[in-house]
């Protein structure tokens, strides 16, 4: 029983951090490209936009965790 519950928790945890990790890698690449072009303003714009997207993704996941934990665990 303990192993099953732990597996469910780890699987649900993937939904929380994998999208943010992928977004972070993409933002890092875009920031690096803009820095290479010598455009720090575009780098800042991309970084802030990535932060807003990450907050939206993590906020949505948190909302799902709060609103329907039994459904997700099922």
Phi and psi restraints in degrees (range 20) as a CNS / XPLOR table:
assign (resid 1 and name C) (resid 2 and name N)
       (resid 2 and name CA) (resid 2 and name C) 1.0 -64.1 20.0 2
assign (resid 2 and name N) (resid 2 and name CA)
       (resid 2 and name C) (resid 3 and name N) 1.0 -39.6 20.0 2
assign (resid 2 and name C) (resid 3 and name N)
       (resid 3 and name CA) (resid 3 and name C) 1.0 -65.7 20.0 2
assign (resid 3 and name N) (resid 3 and name CA)
       (resid 3 and name C) (resid 4 and name N) 1.0 -39.4 20.0 2
assign (resid 3 and name C) (resid 4 and name N)
       (resid 4 and name CA) (resid 4 and name C) 1.0 -64.2 20.0 2
assign (resid 4 and name N) (resid 4 and name CA)
       (resid 4 and name C) (resid 5 and name N) 1.0 -45.1 20.0 2
assign (resid 4 and name C) (resid 5 and name N)
       (resid 5 and name CA) (resid 5 and name C) 1.0 -64.8 20.0 2
assign (resid 5 and name N) (resid 5 and name CA)
       (resid 5 and name C) (resid 6 and name N) 1.0 -40.4 20.0 2
assign (resid 5 and name C) (resid 6 and name N)
       (resid 6 and name CA) (resid 6 and name C) 1.0 -64.6 20.0 2
assign (resid 6 and name N) (resid 6 and name CA)
       (resid 6 and name C) (resid 7 and name N) 1.0 -41.7 20.0 2
assign (resid 6 and name C) (resid 7 and name N)
       (resid 7 and name CA) (resid 7 and name C) 1.0 -62.4 20.0 2
assign (resid 7 and name N) (resid 7 and name CA)
       (resid 7 and name C) (resid 8 and name N) 1.0 -42.8 20.0 2
assign (resid 7 and name C) (resid 8 and name N)
       (resid 8 and name CA) (resid 8 and name C) 1.0 -62.1 20.0 2
assign (resid 8 and name N) (resid 8 and name CA)
       (resid 8 and name C) (resid 9 and name N) 1.0 -43.8 20.0 2
assign (resid 8 and name C) (resid 9 and name N)
       (resid 9 and name CA) (resid 9 and name C) 1.0 -63.9 20.0 2
assign (resid 9 and name N) (resid 9 and name CA)
       (resid 9 and name C) (resid 10 and name N) 1.0 -43.3 20.0 2
assign (resid 9 and name C) (resid 10 and name N)
       (resid 10 and name CA) (resid 10 and name C) 1.0 -67.0 20.0 2
assign (resid 10 and name N) (resid 10 and name CA)
       (resid 10 and name C) (resid 11 and name N) 1.0 -37.6 20.0 2
assign (resid 10 and name C) (resid 11 and name N)
       (resid 11 and name CA) (resid 11 and name C) 1.0 -65.3 20.0 2
assign (resid 11 and name N) (resid 11 and name CA)
       (resid 11 and name C) (resid 12 and name N) 1.0 -43.2 20.0 2
assign (resid 11 and name C) (resid 12 and name N)
       (resid 12 and name CA) (resid 12 and name C) 1.0 -65.9 20.0 2
assign (resid 12 and name N) (resid 12 and name CA)
       (resid 12 and name C) (resid 13 and name N) 1.0 -32.2 20.0 2
assign (resid 12 and name C) (resid 13 and name N)
       (resid 13 and name CA) (resid 13 and name C) 1.0 -65.0 20.0 2
assign (resid 13 and name N) (resid 13 and name CA)
       (resid 13 and name C) (resid 14 and name N) 1.0 -28.3 20.0 2
assign (resid 13 and name C) (resid 14 and name N)
       (resid 14 and name CA) (resid 14 and name C) 1.0 -59.9 20.0 2
assign (resid 14 and name N) (resid 14 and name CA)
       (resid 14 and name C) (resid 15 and name N) 1.0 -37.2 20.0 2
assign (resid 14 and name C) (resid 15 and name N)
       (resid 15 and name CA) (resid 15 and name C) 1.0 -66.6 20.0 2
assign (resid 15 and name N) (resid 15 and name CA)
       (resid 15 and name C) (resid 16 and name N) 1.0 -22.9 20.0 2
assign (resid 15 and name C) (resid 16 and name N)
       (resid 16 and name CA) (resid 16 and name C) 1.0 -82.6 20.0 2
assign (resid 16 and name N) (resid 16 and name CA)
       (resid 16 and name C) (resid 17 and name N) 1.0 -39.9 20.0 2
assign (resid 16 and name C) (resid 17 and name N)
       (resid 17 and name CA) (resid 17 and name C) 1.0 -110.8 20.0 2
assign (resid 17 and name N) (resid 17 and name CA)
       (resid 17 and name C) (resid 18 and name N) 1.0 -21.2 20.0 2
assign (resid 17 and name C) (resid 18 and name N)
       (resid 18 and name CA) (resid 18 and name C) 1.0 -66.6 20.0 2
assign (resid 18 and name N) (resid 18 and name CA)
       (resid 18 and name C) (resid 19 and name N) 1.0 -44.5 20.0 2
assign (resid 18 and name C) (resid 19 and name N)
       (resid 19 and name CA) (resid 19 and name C) 1.0 -61.1 20.0 2
assign (resid 19 and name N) (resid 19 and name CA)
       (resid 19 and name C) (resid 20 and name N) 1.0 -39.3 20.0 2
assign (resid 19 and name C) (resid 20 and name N)
       (resid 20 and name CA) (resid 20 and name C) 1.0 -67.1 20.0 2
assign (resid 20 and name N) (resid 20 and name CA)
       (resid 20 and name C) (resid 21 and name N) 1.0 -36.2 20.0 2
assign (resid 20 and name C) (resid 21 and name N)
       (resid 21 and name CA) (resid 21 and name C) 1.0 -65.6 20.0 2
assign (resid 21 and name N) (resid 21 and name CA)
       (resid 21 and name C) (resid 22 and name N) 1.0 -44.0 20.0 2
assign (resid 21 and name C) (resid 22 and name N)
       (resid 22 and name CA) (resid 22 and name C) 1.0 -63.3 20.0 2
assign (resid 22 and name N) (resid 22 and name CA)
       (resid 22 and name C) (resid 23 and name N) 1.0 -42.5 20.0 2
assign (resid 22 and name C) (resid 23 and name N)
       (resid 23 and name CA) (resid 23 and name C) 1.0 -63.5 20.0 2
assign (resid 23 and name N) (resid 23 and name CA)
       (resid 23 and name C) (resid 24 and name N) 1.0 -40.6 20.0 2
assign (resid 23 and name C) (resid 24 and name N)
       (resid 24 and name CA) (resid 24 and name C) 1.0 -62.0 20.0 2
assign (resid 24 and name N) (resid 24 and name CA)
       (resid 24 and name C) (resid 25 and name N) 1.0 -40.3 20.0 2
assign (resid 24 and name C) (resid 25 and name N)
       (resid 25 and name CA) (resid 25 and name C) 1.0 -65.7 20.0 2
assign (resid 25 and name N) (resid 25 and name CA)
       (resid 25 and name C) (resid 26 and name N) 1.0 -42.4 20.0 2
assign (resid 25 and name C) (resid 26 and name N)
       (resid 26 and name CA) (resid 26 and name C) 1.0 -64.2 20.0 2
assign (resid 26 and name N) (resid 26 and name CA)
       (resid 26 and name C) (resid 27 and name N) 1.0 -43.0 20.0 2
assign (resid 26 and name C) (resid 27 and name N)
       (resid 27 and name CA) (resid 27 and name C) 1.0 -64.1 20.0 2
assign (resid 27 and name N) (resid 27 and name CA)
       (resid 27 and name C) (resid 28 and name N) 1.0 -41.1 20.0 2
assign (resid 27 and name C) (resid 28 and name N)
       (resid 28 and name CA) (resid 28 and name C) 1.0 -60.1 20.0 2
assign (resid 28 and name N) (resid 28 and name CA)
       (resid 28 and name C) (resid 29 and name N) 1.0 -39.9 20.0 2
assign (resid 28 and name C) (resid 29 and name N)
       (resid 29 and name CA) (resid 29 and name C) 1.0 -65.7 20.0 2
assign (resid 29 and name N) (resid 29 and name CA)
       (resid 29 and name C) (resid 30 and name N) 1.0 -45.5 20.0 2
assign (resid 29 and name C) (resid 30 and name N)
       (resid 30 and name CA) (resid 30 and name C) 1.0 -65.5 20.0 2
assign (resid 30 and name N) (resid 30 and name CA)
       (resid 30 and name C) (resid 31 and name N) 1.0 -39.2 20.0 2
assign (resid 30 and name C) (resid 31 and name N)
       (resid 31 and name CA) (resid 31 and name C) 1.0 -63.7 20.0 2
assign (resid 31 and name N) (resid 31 and name CA)
       (resid 31 and name C) (resid 32 and name N) 1.0 -43.4 20.0 2
assign (resid 31 and name C) (resid 32 and name N)
       (resid 32 and name CA) (resid 32 and name C) 1.0 -62.1 20.0 2
assign (resid 32 and name N) (resid 32 and name CA)
       (resid 32 and name C) (resid 33 and name N) 1.0 -40.1 20.0 2
assign (resid 32 and name C) (resid 33 and name N)
       (resid 33 and name CA) (resid 33 and name C) 1.0 -64.4 20.0 2
assign (resid 33 and name N) (resid 33 and name CA)
       (resid 33 and name C) (resid 34 and name N) 1.0 -43.1 20.0 2
assign (resid 33 and name C) (resid 34 and name N)
       (resid 34 and name CA) (resid 34 and name C) 1.0 -67.6 20.0 2
assign (resid 34 and name N) (resid 34 and name CA)
       (resid 34 and name C) (resid 35 and name N) 1.0 -37.0 20.0 2
assign (resid 34 and name C) (resid 35 and name N)
       (resid 35 and name CA) (resid 35 and name C) 1.0 -65.1 20.0 2
assign (resid 35 and name N) (resid 35 and name CA)
       (resid 35 and name C) (resid 36 and name N) 1.0 -38.6 20.0 2
assign (resid 35 and name C) (resid 36 and name N)
       (resid 36 and name CA) (resid 36 and name C) 1.0 -64.0 20.0 2
assign (resid 36 and name N) (resid 36 and name CA)
       (resid 36 and name C) (resid 37 and name N) 1.0 -32.7 20.0 2
assign (resid 36 and name C) (resid 37 and name N)
       (resid 37 and name CA) (resid 37 and name C) 1.0 -78.3 20.0 2
assign (resid 37 and name N) (resid 37 and name CA)
       (resid 37 and name C) (resid 38 and name N) 1.0 -8.3 20.0 2
assign (resid 37 and name C) (resid 38 and name N)
       (resid 38 and name CA) (resid 38 and name C) 1.0 78.6 20.0 2
assign (resid 38 and name N) (resid 38 and name CA)
       (resid 38 and name C) (resid 39 and name N) 1.0 33.1 20.0 2
assign (resid 38 and name C) (resid 39 and name N)
       (resid 39 and name CA) (resid 39 and name C) 1.0 -121.3 20.0 2
assign (resid 39 and name N) (resid 39 and name CA)
       (resid 39 and name C) (resid 40 and name N) 1.0 78.8 20.0 2
assign (resid 39 and name C) (resid 40 and name N)
       (resid 40 and name CA) (resid 40 and name C) 1.0 -66.7 20.0 2
assign (resid 40 and name N) (resid 40 and name CA)
       (resid 40 and name C) (resid 41 and name N) 1.0 -26.0 20.0 2
assign (resid 40 and name C) (resid 41 and name N)
       (resid 41 and name CA) (resid 41 and name C) 1.0 -65.9 20.0 2
assign (resid 41 and name N) (resid 41 and name CA)
       (resid 41 and name C) (resid 42 and name N) 1.0 -41.6 20.0 2
assign (resid 41 and name C) (resid 42 and name N)
       (resid 42 and name CA) (resid 42 and name C) 1.0 -66.6 20.0 2
assign (resid 42 and name N) (resid 42 and name CA)
       (resid 42 and name C) (resid 43 and name N) 1.0 -34.8 20.0 2
assign (resid 42 and name C) (resid 43 and name N)
       (resid 43 and name CA) (resid 43 and name C) 1.0 -61.6 20.0 2
assign (resid 43 and name N) (resid 43 and name CA)
       (resid 43 and name C) (resid 44 and name N) 1.0 -45.4 20.0 2
assign (resid 43 and name C) (resid 44 and name N)
       (resid 44 and name CA) (resid 44 and name C) 1.0 -64.3 20.0 2
assign (resid 44 and name N) (resid 44 and name CA)
       (resid 44 and name C) (resid 45 and name N) 1.0 -40.2 20.0 2
assign (resid 44 and name C) (resid 45 and name N)
       (resid 45 and name CA) (resid 45 and name C) 1.0 -62.5 20.0 2
assign (resid 45 and name N) (resid 45 and name CA)
       (resid 45 and name C) (resid 46 and name N) 1.0 -44.2 20.0 2
assign (resid 45 and name C) (resid 46 and name N)
       (resid 46 and name CA) (resid 46 and name C) 1.0 -64.1 20.0 2
assign (resid 46 and name N) (resid 46 and name CA)
       (resid 46 and name C) (resid 47 and name N) 1.0 -42.4 20.0 2
assign (resid 46 and name C) (resid 47 and name N)
       (resid 47 and name CA) (resid 47 and name C) 1.0 -63.4 20.0 2
assign (resid 47 and name N) (resid 47 and name CA)
       (resid 47 and name C) (resid 48 and name N) 1.0 -45.1 20.0 2
assign (resid 47 and name C) (resid 48 and name N)
       (resid 48 and name CA) (resid 48 and name C) 1.0 -66.1 20.0 2
assign (resid 48 and name N) (resid 48 and name CA)
       (resid 48 and name C) (resid 49 and name N) 1.0 -40.7 20.0 2
assign (resid 48 and name C) (resid 49 and name N)
       (resid 49 and name CA) (resid 49 and name C) 1.0 -63.0 20.0 2
assign (resid 49 and name N) (resid 49 and name CA)
       (resid 49 and name C) (resid 50 and name N) 1.0 -40.3 20.0 2
assign (resid 49 and name C) (resid 50 and name N)
       (resid 50 and name CA) (resid 50 and name C) 1.0 -62.4 20.0 2
assign (resid 50 and name N) (resid 50 and name CA)
       (resid 50 and name C) (resid 51 and name N) 1.0 -38.4 20.0 2
assign (resid 50 and name C) (resid 51 and name N)
       (resid 51 and name CA) (resid 51 and name C) 1.0 -62.9 20.0 2
assign (resid 51 and name N) (resid 51 and name CA)
       (resid 51 and name C) (resid 52 and name N) 1.0 -43.6 20.0 2
assign (resid 51 and name C) (resid 52 and name N)
       (resid 52 and name CA) (resid 52 and name C) 1.0 -63.9 20.0 2
assign (resid 52 and name N) (resid 52 and name CA)
       (resid 52 and name C) (resid 53 and name N) 1.0 -41.4 20.0 2
assign (resid 52 and name C) (resid 53 and name N)
       (resid 53 and name CA) (resid 53 and name C) 1.0 -63.7 20.0 2
assign (resid 53 and name N) (resid 53 and name CA)
       (resid 53 and name C) (resid 54 and name N) 1.0 -42.5 20.0 2
assign (resid 53 and name C) (resid 54 and name N)
       (resid 54 and name CA) (resid 54 and name C) 1.0 -63.3 20.0 2
assign (resid 54 and name N) (resid 54 and name CA)
       (resid 54 and name C) (resid 55 and name N) 1.0 -40.4 20.0 2
assign (resid 54 and name C) (resid 55 and name N)
       (resid 55 and name CA) (resid 55 and name C) 1.0 -64.4 20.0 2
assign (resid 55 and name N) (resid 55 and name CA)
       (resid 55 and name C) (resid 56 and name N) 1.0 -37.8 20.0 2
assign (resid 55 and name C) (resid 56 and name N)
       (resid 56 and name CA) (resid 56 and name C) 1.0 -65.9 20.0 2
assign (resid 56 and name N) (resid 56 and name CA)
       (resid 56 and name C) (resid 57 and name N) 1.0 -44.2 20.0 2
assign (resid 56 and name C) (resid 57 and name N)
       (resid 57 and name CA) (resid 57 and name C) 1.0 -64.0 20.0 2
assign (resid 57 and name N) (resid 57 and name CA)
       (resid 57 and name C) (resid 58 and name N) 1.0 -50.0 20.0 2
assign (resid 57 and name C) (resid 58 and name N)
       (resid 58 and name CA) (resid 58 and name C) 1.0 -67.9 20.0 2
assign (resid 58 and name N) (resid 58 and name CA)
       (resid 58 and name C) (resid 59 and name N) 1.0 -33.6 20.0 2
assign (resid 58 and name C) (resid 59 and name N)
       (resid 59 and name CA) (resid 59 and name C) 1.0 -64.9 20.0 2
assign (resid 59 and name N) (resid 59 and name CA)
       (resid 59 and name C) (resid 60 and name N) 1.0 -40.0 20.0 2
assign (resid 59 and name C) (resid 60 and name N)
       (resid 60 and name CA) (resid 60 and name C) 1.0 -65.5 20.0 2
assign (resid 60 and name N) (resid 60 and name CA)
       (resid 60 and name C) (resid 61 and name N) 1.0 -43.8 20.0 2
assign (resid 60 and name C) (resid 61 and name N)
       (resid 61 and name CA) (resid 61 and name C) 1.0 -63.1 20.0 2
assign (resid 61 and name N) (resid 61 and name CA)
       (resid 61 and name C) (resid 62 and name N) 1.0 -43.0 20.0 2
assign (resid 61 and name C) (resid 62 and name N)
       (resid 62 and name CA) (resid 62 and name C) 1.0 -62.0 20.0 2
assign (resid 62 and name N) (resid 62 and name CA)
       (resid 62 and name C) (resid 63 and name N) 1.0 -39.1 20.0 2
assign (resid 62 and name C) (resid 63 and name N)
       (resid 63 and name CA) (resid 63 and name C) 1.0 -62.9 20.0 2
assign (resid 63 and name N) (resid 63 and name CA)
       (resid 63 and name C) (resid 64 and name N) 1.0 -43.5 20.0 2
assign (resid 63 and name C) (resid 64 and name N)
       (resid 64 and name CA) (resid 64 and name C) 1.0 -60.9 20.0 2
assign (resid 64 and name N) (resid 64 and name CA)
       (resid 64 and name C) (resid 65 and name N) 1.0 -41.9 20.0 2
assign (resid 64 and name C) (resid 65 and name N)
       (resid 65 and name CA) (resid 65 and name C) 1.0 -63.2 20.0 2
assign (resid 65 and name N) (resid 65 and name CA)
       (resid 65 and name C) (resid 66 and name N) 1.0 -36.7 20.0 2
assign (resid 65 and name C) (resid 66 and name N)
       (resid 66 and name CA) (resid 66 and name C) 1.0 -78.9 20.0 2
assign (resid 66 and name N) (resid 66 and name CA)
       (resid 66 and name C) (resid 67 and name N) 1.0 -38.6 20.0 2
assign (resid 66 and name C) (resid 67 and name N)
       (resid 67 and name CA) (resid 67 and name C) 1.0 -81.2 20.0 2
assign (resid 67 and name N) (resid 67 and name CA)
       (resid 67 and name C) (resid 68 and name N) 1.0 -40.6 20.0 2
assign (resid 67 and name C) (resid 68 and name N)
       (resid 68 and name CA) (resid 68 and name C) 1.0 -135.8 20.0 2
assign (resid 68 and name N) (resid 68 and name CA)
       (resid 68 and name C) (resid 69 and name N) 1.0 61.5 20.0 2
assign (resid 68 and name C) (resid 69 and name N)
       (resid 69 and name CA) (resid 69 and name C) 1.0 -66.9 20.0 2
assign (resid 69 and name N) (resid 69 and name CA)
       (resid 69 and name C) (resid 70 and name N) 1.0 -36.7 20.0 2
assign (resid 69 and name C) (resid 70 and name N)
       (resid 70 and name CA) (resid 70 and name C) 1.0 -65.7 20.0 2
assign (resid 70 and name N) (resid 70 and name CA)
       (resid 70 and name C) (resid 71 and name N) 1.0 -40.3 20.0 2
assign (resid 70 and name C) (resid 71 and name N)
       (resid 71 and name CA) (resid 71 and name C) 1.0 -65.5 20.0 2
assign (resid 71 and name N) (resid 71 and name CA)
       (resid 71 and name C) (resid 72 and name N) 1.0 -42.3 20.0 2
assign (resid 71 and name C) (resid 72 and name N)
       (resid 72 and name CA) (resid 72 and name C) 1.0 -65.7 20.0 2
assign (resid 72 and name N) (resid 72 and name CA)
       (resid 72 and name C) (resid 73 and name N) 1.0 -39.6 20.0 2
assign (resid 72 and name C) (resid 73 and name N)
       (resid 73 and name CA) (resid 73 and name C) 1.0 -73.1 20.0 2
assign (resid 73 and name N) (resid 73 and name CA)
       (resid 73 and name C) (resid 74 and name N) 1.0 -25.3 20.0 2
